[in-house]
Amino acid sequence: MTLVGLVVYNLAGYNYFMDSNTRLIFKIATPMLLLISTWVIHKTGDIIYRNIAFAFFAVSLGFLVTYFLGRWASLIPGIVLESVEGWAVSKFAEVVPIVATVIVLAIVFGESLKEPYLVGGNLRKSLSLGLAVLPLSFIQYFVMGGLSVNVAGEVLIGWIPWLLLFSFSNAFMEELIFRGLFLKKLIEVFGERGALLQISFGFAIFHAAILPFMGLEMVVVFLIFMFFAGYSWGYVVQQSGSIWGAALAHAIADILFVIVAFGII
């Protein structure tokens, strides 16, 4: 599971460390191989592993679709991709194709939207638990330099719509392609705690893609926090049967991350 996750998320996904040709090869080859694997596993009658393979296929195909359709932000006149606005618009542009691909394939595959926790569950409990695990995100904020943030109030106010666009787009997408798609499926194989550990480890390693943009020491700290944050968000989903509290907590964590990223001088 871990090896397949590394291929899907780190080689076929956000593979900034590769040249463009190698990146495209992985993005095309991965969903093809996973689709074949799904068919082969289906023939053996192993429903659990077939469903897991298909979920990985859906994510990898989403990454491929967004490679071709999710880069329109750079075509917007006057947009500066290295700004808060640019980050937000770029993130929204890449999230829509991934989310649309995953949801459409899940429906075509015959899954209810209850399967990825998008509907059903206890929404009030989900949101309450999501808020309850927020202190971890604030600890991460301060460890990563929150006390050094130096942003004028009017600038921060101007960032608000872009912070919301970035954070809720990214949070919903990541919660869907990690905990939403895989939590129930992996519980059948590893049990509740084992599934949480598997997904949290994969979620943390996924964020190693930021290594080219941050120092190694800070990336290590960030990945440790991502593991524990992912574990806490998975716990919220497990306990409530809903993805939305985790998405809320994740979005607030992303807001704090962007403020640190752009607010330290």
Secondary structure as GFF3:
##gff-version 3
##sequence-region A 1 265
A	DSSP	alpha_helix	2	5	.	.	.	ID=ss1
A	DSSP	pi_helix	6	11	.	.	.	ID=ss2
A	DSSP	alpha_helix	20	44	.	.	.	ID=ss3
A	DSSP	alpha_helix	47	69	.	.	.	ID=ss4
A	DSSP	three_ten_helix	72	75	.	.	.	ID=ss5
A	DSSP	alpha_helix	84	108	.	.	.	ID=ss6
A	DSSP	alpha_helix	123	132	.	.	.	ID=ss7
A	DSSP	alpha_helix	135	143	.	.	.	ID=ss8
A	DSSP	three_ten_helix	146	148	.	.	.	ID=ss9
A	DSSP	alpha_helix	153	175	.	.	.	ID=ss10
A	DSSP	pi_helix	176	180	.	.	.	ID=ss11
A	DSSP	alpha_helix	181	206	.	.	.	ID=ss12
A	DSSP	three_ten_helix	207	213	.	.	.	ID=ss13
A	DSSP	alpha_helix	216	240	.	.	.	ID=ss14
A	DSSP	alpha_helix	244	263	.	.	.	ID=ss15
###
